[in-house]
Amino acid sequence: MKTIKLIILAAFLLPALVSQAQTKEETIAWLKEKLGSYLTHSYTEDLVFRNIKLISINECEVVITYECRGKGESDYVLCRETFPTLGWKIDKTGKIRFNSNVVTSTLSSTSEVFHFPFVGHVQIANREENIYERIQKAIDHLATFCPKKKEAF
């Protein structure tokens, strides 16, 4: 009798527990919408940026591109940045930072590759209440779907 009660209780509680979490696909769709709309350039005195685009996002990484040039220069260069979903820290200005040099930045004109602990000169615009916290929570959730690398030790 006790087993039947537990099964009935589980049948009622299980849908409530399962329906709370967002799926990986829902999280990616929401992040595509928000990052696609809110990515903007951060101010710098010696560089000019334009055309920031979210290229792709999956459970393990985000890829963006933007055009940049030095002040006084006429030609823009395409920059491509790839960074992991794991380890984001969005600061109070909306800049995306990491604890180590995990951001890969490539300049199309020279094919040079750089590694930084921050996402270039890009930040998230603060156009919605608690947007930094909400994006942080969604990225943290998405990162849980990224397969962990198996190490020998």
TACORSUL-V10919 format. One record per helix or strand of 3 or more residues. SS is the DSSP state (A for helix, B for strand). FROM is the first residue (numbers start at 1). TO is the last residue. If there is no record, write none. Layout:
ss->(SS & SS)
from->(FROM & FROM)
to->(TO & TO)
This chain:
ss->(A & A & B & B & B & B & B & B & B & B & A)
from->(2 & 24 & 39 & 47 & 61 & 77 & 95 & 103 & 113 & 118 & 131)
to->(18 & 38 & 41 & 57 & 70 & 84 & 97 & 107 & 116 & 124 & 143)
